[in-house]
Amino acid sequence: MFFNRKAGKVKGHWWKPITIMFIPHSQPRLSVHINISPLGLICTILVILSTVLFTCFFAPGIVSFYYAKKQIDEEKSQLKEIYSTYVSLKKIENEFRHLLSQGSKAKILEQVDTSDAGSFDLTEVNKKIEESMQTVGAIKDFLRTQKDIYVATPRGLPVPGNITSTYGTRLNPFNNKWEFHSGIDISAPAGTPITATADGVVSFAGWGGPHGGNVVVIAHGFGYSTYYAHTQRITVSLGQRVKRGEVIGYVGSTGTTTGSHCHYEIRCNGRILNPTHFLKEMS
């Protein structure tokens, strides 16, 4: 009986509240009173100790896991970029293979489009890819320029027919005097379509005087320009863009002529060139 009373008395002490006071020295009135039982205080201390131990032992692992996951995500993103670049390089490689399979320079330029898992160093791979892309870009720029030059260079005859007067010194059919003939005369029936021999912009279209009659002049870029004289009817206007093979007029005999034909000239940077050098497709 005495033992039970003593045990109950001790048990009552564990639940009997105690007061903890926090009194600032500078402002005693702002004191804080906390009433808590000894058992509650012990539990609070255990919770705090558990939190500190968890923070000390497990938090570093969690932080390391977070940064490891972040690094893996970054590497996945880099791998996606590398794969995308690899696909682009393969596409460009296939384009080059297709171009090189064309054979001649003319066909190549016509086809130019102007428009393994494992351990490796991503930085080094990116560096190599960047160098490759710069090289590929330089090749594409070169091919683009070559294509621009190609489409600006006159090729072939502007009209089907026979060359009745060649480039160079000739006897003038009207005064029987020797003179320099700055182009070639191509005989063809009146009304035969005359086509541009290269892409360009019409820089003149109209009456060119008694010597040339109706004249069309096309500027092609890179210094090239072509002249088409004695046309019966002009179908283009000043400033119009034309493509190689596009009809610009029709054969006639306007101006001083001995019959229907097309007088054709090629000039480059003001220098008169022999059109016969441009009749065959350059390879």
Residue pairs with C-beta under 8 A, 6 or more apart in sequence:
13 38
14 37
14 38
14 39
15 37
15 39
16 37
16 38
17 35
17 36
17 37
18 35
18 36
18 37
18 38
18 41
19 33
19 34
19 35
20 33
20 34
20 35
20 36
20 41
21 31
21 32
21 33
21 34
22 31
22 32
22 34
23 31
24 30
24 31
36 44
75 122
78 122
78 126
79 122
82 122
82 125
82 126
82 129
85 129
85 133
86 129
89 129
89 132
89 133
89 136
92 136
92 140
95 113
96 139
98 111
99 108
99 111
99 112
99 143
100 108
102 108
102 110
102 111
104 281
104 283
105 150
105 282
105 283
106 150
106 281
106 282
106 283
109 143
109 146
109 147
109 150
109 151
110 147
110 150
112 143
112 144
112 146
112 147
114 144
114 147
148 221
148 222
149 222
151 198
151 199
151 244
152 198
152 199
152 200
152 220
152 221
152 222
152 224
153 198
153 220
153 222
153 224
153 278
153 282
154 197
154 198
154 220
154 224
154 226
154 266
154 275
154 278
155 197
155 198
155 244
155 278
155 279
155 281
155 282
156 197
156 278
156 279
156 281
157 186
157 197
157 264
157 279
158 186
158 194
158 195
158 196
158 197
158 226
158 228
158 262
158 264
159 186
159 188
159 192
159 193
159 194
159 195
159 251
159 262
159 264
160 188
160 192
161 186
161 187
161 188
161 192
161 251
161 261
161 262
162 186
162 187
163 184
163 185
163 186
163 187
163 276
164 185
164 186
164 187
164 261
165 181
165 184
165 185
166 181
166 184
166 276
167 181
167 182
167 183
167 184
167 274
167 275
167 276
168 180
168 181
168 274
169 178
169 179
169 180
169 181
170 178
170 179
170 180
170 181
171 177
171 178
171 179
172 178
172 179
173 258
174 256
182 265
182 272
183 227
183 229
183 263
183 264
183 265
183 266
183 272
183 275
184 263
184 264
184 275
184 276
185 261
185 262
185 263
185 264
186 261
186 262
186 264
187 259
187 260
187 261
188 251
188 260
188 261
188 262
189 251
189 260
190 232
190 250
190 251
190 252
190 253
190 260
191 232
191 250
191 251
191 252
192 250
192 251
193 247
193 249
193 250
193 251
194 216
194 228
194 231
194 247
194 248
194 249
194 250
194 251
194 262
195 244
195 245
195 246
195 247
195 248
196 218
196 226
196 242
196 243
196 244
196 245
196 246
196 248
197 226
197 244
197 266
197 278
198 218
198 220
198 224
198 226
198 244
199 220
199 241
199 242
199 243
199 244
200 218
200 219
200 220
200 221
200 224
200 225
200 226
200 241
200 242
201 218
201 219
201 239
201 240
201 241
201 242
202 216
202 217
202 218
202 219
202 236
202 237
202 238
202 239
202 240
202 241
202 242
202 248
203 217
203 218
203 219
203 225
203 238
204 215
204 216
204 217
204 238
205 215
205 216
205 217
205 234
205 236
205 237
205 238
205 240
206 214
206 215
206 234
206 238
207 213
207 214
207 215
208 214
208 215
208 229
208 255
209 255
210 255
210 256
211 255
211 256
212 227
212 229
212 230
212 255
212 263
213 229
213 230
213 231
213 252
213 253
213 254
213 255
213 256
213 257
214 229
214 230
214 231
214 232
214 233
214 234
214 249
214 252
214 254
214 255
215 227
215 228
215 229
215 231
216 227
216 228
216 231
216 234
216 236
216 248
216 249
217 225
217 226
217 227
217 228
218 225
218 226
218 228
218 242
218 248
219 225
220 226
222 268
223 268
223 269
223 270
224 266
224 267
224 268
225 266
225 267
225 268
226 264
226 265
226 266
226 267
227 263
227 264
227 265
227 266
227 267
228 248
228 249
228 262
228 263
228 264
229 255
229 262
229 263
229 264
229 265
230 251
230 252
230 253
230 254
230 255
230 257
230 260
230 261
230 262
230 263
231 249
231 250
231 251
231 252
231 254
231 262
232 249
232 250
232 251
232 252
232 253
232 254
232 260
233 249
233 250
233 252
234 248
234 249
235 247
235 248
235 249
235 250
236 242
236 248
236 249
242 248
251 260
251 261
251 262
252 260
253 259
253 260
253 261
264 275
265 272
265 275
266 272
266 273
266 274
266 275
266 278
267 273
